[in-house]
């Protein structure tokens, strides 16, 4: 009785295994962008892979920018940065795996930089498409958006940061009071690698915090309210009913006390911290070692001096014996004894 019933229950499972499970549905695509080969060596297979990534990420991001009728734009795929025109890469950091020319509807991907940095194709494509779609979403007001908002939102939507930027890098700057206001990034975005990495991390962390606090839809409304007469900070204050100073203070408090970044930074740098803490002990041990070697050197020098003196004394004694042997003392007669 048991065996036939077991077989009847197992038959559907075995049938599914034999026939194979159904493949998951293909992700939606939106064929709006025109993907073309740029400078350097780009083979057909790579171009097809980029074309697939662009179509999938365009469809995905189109849901974020609700109501946007995406206009046609171009994605240029470059094999090597060195082969690109100097005028095109002027002002673009050498480690940037891609960039978007806002207002020109152009996205440029740099494959050799992408491979060297370890960035994923999907992440870079999604990041740069976020710049293009945000620019289209804001229309004529897009050119008034500060770069920190563009970079922060692009990193947030891509789920990845550029140049290895991390909130962990900001903790010590915030606690030490050396991190300046986010508004300074609107005036000038740094160019050196370390400062640029900090700027990317600052932009990402602040925009991500705003999205958690007020929602991504509210941030997009702020972006659309920005124009020639209304700056983004002013639109942000109107949307959140909090001053710029209050918003930044709240973000700093979250970063230090709520993000977990201090602990992550501590754990990731524990070996360096141990070295710093152990440095006084190492200096003390080195000092004692040097003093010990100095004392040993003095003892050896004293022993060598004593040995030298002993050798000199032995040599002098030997010399005296040789002289006595060569010139024995003369015996004088005792005349009185002879007369007696």
C-alpha positions as CSV (number, residue, x, y, z in Angstrom):
1,X,0.0,0.0,0.0
2,X,2.8,2.4,0.9
3,X,5.0,2.0,-2.2
4,X,2.3,2.7,-4.8
5,X,1.1,5.8,-2.9
6,X,4.7,7.1,-2.6
7,X,5.2,6.6,-6.3
8,X,2.0,8.5,-7.1
9,X,3.2,11.4,-4.9
10,X,6.7,11.4,-6.3
11,X,5.7,11.1,-10.0
12,X,4.9,14.9,-10.5
13,X,8.3,15.8,-8.9
14,X,10.2,13.4,-11.1
15,X,8.3,14.7,-14.1
16,X,9.3,18.2,-13.4
17,X,12.9,17.2,-12.9
18,X,12.9,15.2,-16.2
19,X,11.3,18.0,-18.2
20,X,13.4,20.8,-16.6
21,X,12.1,23.9,-14.9
22,X,10.8,26.8,-16.9
23,X,13.3,29.5,-17.6
24,X,12.6,32.9,-15.8
25,X,11.0,35.5,-18.0
26,X,13.4,37.8,-19.8
27,X,13.7,41.3,-18.3
28,X,11.8,44.0,-20.1
29,X,13.7,46.0,-22.6
30,X,13.4,49.5,-24.0
31,X,15.2,50.1,-27.3
32,X,15.6,53.8,-27.3
33,X,19.3,54.3,-27.2
34,X,21.5,53.9,-30.2
35,X,24.7,52.0,-29.2
36,X,27.6,52.6,-31.5
37,X,31.3,51.7,-31.5
38,X,33.6,54.6,-30.6
39,X,37.4,54.9,-30.4
40,X,39.7,51.9,-30.0
41,X,39.0,48.2,-30.5
42,X,35.4,47.2,-29.9
43,X,34.3,43.8,-31.2
44,X,30.7,42.9,-32.3
45,X,30.1,40.6,-29.3
46,X,31.0,43.4,-26.8
47,X,28.8,45.9,-28.6
48,X,25.9,43.4,-28.5
49,X,26.4,42.9,-24.8
50,X,26.4,46.6,-24.2
51,X,23.3,47.0,-26.3
52,X,21.5,44.4,-24.2
53,X,22.6,46.1,-20.9
54,X,21.5,49.5,-22.2
55,X,18.1,48.3,-23.3
56,X,17.4,46.5,-20.0
57,X,18.6,49.3,-17.7
58,X,16.7,51.9,-19.7
59,X,13.5,50.0,-19.2
60,X,14.3,49.6,-15.5
61,X,15.2,53.3,-14.9
62,X,12.2,54.4,-16.9
63,X,10.0,53.2,-14.1
64,X,11.9,55.4,-11.6
65,X,11.4,58.5,-13.7
66,X,7.6,58.1,-13.9
67,X,5.9,59.8,-16.7
68,X,9.1,60.5,-18.7
69,X,8.9,60.1,-22.4
70,X,12.5,59.0,-23.0
71,X,14.1,60.7,-26.0
72,X,16.6,59.0,-28.2
73,X,20.2,59.2,-27.1
74,X,23.5,57.7,-28.1
75,X,25.8,55.4,-26.2
76,X,29.4,55.4,-27.5
77,X,31.5,52.4,-26.6
78,X,35.2,53.1,-26.5
79,X,37.8,50.3,-26.4
80,X,40.7,52.3,-25.0
81,X,40.8,55.7,-23.3
82,X,44.1,56.5,-25.0
83,X,42.4,56.3,-28.4
84,X,39.7,58.8,-27.6
85,X,40.0,62.4,-28.7
86,X,41.7,64.6,-26.2
87,X,38.9,67.2,-26.3
88,X,36.4,64.6,-25.5
89,X,38.1,63.4,-22.3
90,X,39.2,66.8,-21.1
91,X,38.1,67.2,-17.5
92,X,37.2,63.6,-17.2
93,X,39.1,61.8,-14.4
94,X,41.4,59.1,-15.8
95,X,39.8,56.4,-13.6
96,X,36.2,57.2,-14.7
97,X,34.8,54.1,-16.5
98,X,32.1,56.3,-18.2
99,X,30.7,59.8,-18.4
100,X,27.6,61.5,-19.8
101,X,27.5,64.7,-21.8
102,X,24.4,66.4,-20.4
103,X,22.3,68.3,-22.9
104,X,24.0,66.5,-25.8
105,X,22.2,63.2,-25.1
106,X,25.5,61.3,-25.2
107,X,26.8,58.5,-22.9
108,X,30.4,57.3,-23.3
109,X,31.7,54.0,-21.9
110,X,35.4,53.3,-21.6
111,X,36.0,49.6,-21.6
112,X,39.7,49.4,-20.6
113,X,39.2,51.7,-17.7
114,X,36.1,49.7,-16.7
115,X,38.1,46.4,-16.7
116,X,41.0,48.0,-14.8
117,X,38.8,49.4,-12.1
118,X,36.8,46.2,-11.7
119,X,33.5,48.0,-12.3
120,X,30.6,45.9,-13.7
121,X,29.2,46.7,-17.1
122,X,25.6,46.8,-15.7
123,X,26.6,49.2,-12.9
124,X,28.4,51.6,-15.1
125,X,25.6,51.6,-17.7
126,X,23.0,52.2,-15.1
127,X,25.0,55.0,-13.5
128,X,25.5,56.9,-16.7
129,X,21.9,56.3,-17.9
130,X,20.7,57.8,-14.6
131,X,22.6,61.0,-15.5
132,X,21.0,61.1,-19.0
133,X,17.4,60.3,-17.8
134,X,17.6,62.8,-14.9
135,X,18.7,65.4,-17.4
136,X,15.8,64.6,-19.7
137,X,13.4,64.4,-16.7
138,X,14.2,68.0,-15.6
139,X,14.1,69.4,-19.1
140,X,15.5,73.0,-19.4
141,X,16.1,73.1,-15.6
142,X,18.5,70.2,-15.7
143,X,21.5,72.4,-16.2
144,X,20.8,74.0,-12.9
145,X,21.2,70.8,-10.9
146,X,24.4,70.7,-8.9
147,X,26.8,67.9,-9.7
148,X,26.7,66.5,-6.2
149,X,23.0,65.8,-6.7
150,X,23.6,64.2,-10.1
151,X,26.4,62.0,-8.8
152,X,24.6,61.1,-5.6
153,X,21.4,60.0,-7.4
154,X,23.3,58.1,-10.1
155,X,25.2,56.1,-7.5
156,X,22.1,55.5,-5.5
157,X,20.1,54.2,-8.5
158,X,23.1,52.2,-9.7
159,X,23.6,50.6,-6.4
160,X,27.3,51.1,-6.6
161,X,29.8,53.9,-6.1
162,X,32.5,55.3,-8.3
163,X,36.3,55.2,-7.5
164,X,35.7,52.9,-4.5
165,X,33.9,55.7,-2.6
166,X,32.4,54.7,0.7
167,X,30.6,56.2,3.7
168,X,33.4,54.7,5.8
169,X,35.8,57.3,4.4
170,X,33.6,60.2,5.7
171,X,33.3,59.2,9.3
172,X,36.7,60.5,10.5
173,X,36.3,63.7,8.5
174,X,32.9,64.3,10.0
175,X,34.0,63.6,13.6
176,X,37.1,65.7,13.0
177,X,35.2,68.6,11.6
178,X,37.2,68.6,8.3
179,X,34.3,67.7,6.0
180,X,32.9,70.9,4.4
181,X,29.3,71.6,3.5
182,X,27.7,69.8,0.6
183,X,27.1,73.2,-1.0
184,X,30.9,73.6,-1.6
185,X,30.6,70.7,-4.1
186,X,28.1,72.8,-6.1
187,X,30.7,75.5,-6.6
188,X,33.6,73.2,-7.5
189,X,34.0,69.4,-7.8
190,X,37.6,68.3,-6.9
191,X,39.9,66.8,-9.4
192,X,42.5,64.9,-7.4
193,X,41.7,61.2,-6.8
194,X,41.5,61.3,-3.0
195,X,39.4,64.4,-2.9
196,X,37.2,63.2,-5.8
197,X,36.6,59.9,-4.0
198,X,35.5,61.8,-0.9
199,X,33.2,64.0,-3.0
200,X,31.6,60.9,-4.6
201,X,31.1,59.4,-1.1
202,X,29.7,62.6,0.3
203,X,27.3,63.0,-2.6
204,X,26.1,59.4,-2.4
205,X,25.7,59.3,1.4
206,X,23.8,62.6,1.5
207,X,21.4,61.8,-1.4
208,X,20.8,58.3,-0.1
209,X,20.0,59.7,3.3
210,X,17.5,62.2,1.8
211,X,15.9,59.3,-0.2
212,X,15.5,57.2,3.0
213,X,14.1,60.2,4.9
214,X,11.7,61.7,2.4
215,X,11.5,59.2,-0.5
216,X,12.9,59.1,-4.0
217,X,9.8,60.6,-5.5
218,X,10.2,63.7,-3.3
219,X,13.8,64.1,-4.5
220,X,12.7,63.9,-8.1
221,X,10.1,66.6,-7.4
222,X,12.9,68.8,-5.9
223,X,14.9,68.2,-9.0
224,X,12.0,69.3,-11.2
225,X,11.4,72.4,-9.1
226,X,15.0,73.5,-9.7
227,X,15.4,76.2,-12.3
228,X,17.1,79.5,-13.0
229,X,15.2,81.2,-10.1
230,X,14.9,78.3,-7.6
231,X,18.1,76.6,-6.6
232,X,18.1,73.0,-5.6
233,X,18.9,73.8,-1.9
234,X,15.9,76.2,-1.8
235,X,13.6,73.6,-3.5
236,X,14.9,71.0,-0.9
237,X,14.1,73.3,2.0
238,X,10.6,73.9,0.6
239,X,10.0,70.2,0.1
240,X,11.3,69.1,3.6
241,X,10.4,72.2,5.7
242,X,13.9,72.1,7.2
243,X,16.8,74.4,6.6
244,X,19.9,73.3,4.8
245,X,21.9,73.5,8.0
246,X,19.3,71.3,9.8
247,X,19.3,68.8,7.0
248,X,23.1,68.5,7.0
249,X,23.3,68.3,10.8
250,X,20.7,65.4,10.7
251,X,22.7,63.6,8.0
252,X,25.9,64.0,10.0
253,X,24.3,62.6,13.1
254,X,23.0,59.6,11.1
255,X,26.4,59.0,9.5
256,X,28.1,58.9,12.9
257,X,25.4,57.2,15.0
258,X,23.1,55.4,12.7
259,X,24.8,54.2,9.6
260,X,27.3,51.8,11.2
261,X,30.1,53.4,9.2
262,X,32.3,54.0,12.3
263,X,32.3,50.3,13.1
264,X,32.8,49.3,9.5
265,X,35.7,51.7,9.3
266,X,37.2,50.4,12.5
267,X,36.9,46.8,11.5
268,X,38.3,47.4,8.1
269,X,41.3,49.3,9.5
270,X,41.8,47.3,12.7
271,X,45.3,46.3,11.8
272,X,46.3,49.9,11.2
273,X,44.7,50.9,14.4
274,X,46.6,48.2,16.3
275,X,49.8,49.4,14.8
276,X,49.0,53.0,15.9
277,X,48.2,51.8,19.4
278,X,51.3,49.6,19.6
279,X,53.6,52.3,18.3
280,X,54.6,53.6,21.8
281,X,55.3,50.1,22.9
282,X,57.4,49.5,19.8
283,X,59.3,52.7,20.4
284,X,60.0,51.7,24.0
285,X,61.1,48.2,23.0
286,X,63.4,49.7,20.3
287,X,64.8,52.2,22.8
288,X,65.5,49.4,25.3
289,X,67.1,47.3,22.6
290,X,69.4,50.1,21.5
291,X,70.3,50.8,25.2
292,X,71.0,47.1,25.7
293,X,73.2,47.0,22.5
294,X,75.0,50.1,23.7
295,X,75.8,48.5,27.1
296,X,76.9,45.3,25.4
297,X,79.2,47.3,23.1
298,X,80.7,49.1,26.1
299,X,81.3,45.8,27.8
300,X,83.0,44.3,24.7
301,X,85.1,47.5,24.3
302,X,86.2,47.2,27.9
303,X,87.0,43.5,27.6
304,X,89.0,44.2,24.4
305,X,90.9,47.0,26.3
306,X,91.7,44.7,29.1
307,X,92.8,41.9,26.8
308,X,95.1,44.4,24.9
309,X,96.6,45.5,28.2
310,X,97.2,41.9,29.3
311,X,98.9,41.1,25.9
312,X,101.0,44.2,26.3
313,X,102.0,43.3,29.8
314,X,102.9,39.7,28.7
315,X,104.9,41.1,25.9
316,X,106.8,43.4,28.2
317,X,107.5,40.6,30.7
318,X,108.8,38.4,27.9
319,X,111.0,41.1,26.6
320,X,112.5,41.6,30.1
321,X,113.2,37.9,30.4
322,X,114.9,37.8,27.1
323,X,117.1,40.8,28.0
324,X,118.0,39.2,31.4
325,X,118.9,36.0,29.6
326,X,121.1,37.8,27.0
327,X,122.9,39.9,29.7
328,X,123.2,38.0,32.9
329,X,124.3,40.1,36.0
330,X,128.1,40.2,36.8
331,X,129.3,38.6,40.2
332,X,131.8,40.7,42.2
333,X,134.5,39.2,44.4
334,X,134.3,39.3,48.1
335,X,138.0,40.2,48.9
336,X,137.5,40.1,52.6
337,X,136.2,36.5,52.4
338,X,139.2,35.5,50.2
339,X,141.6,37.0,52.8
340,X,140.1,35.1,55.5
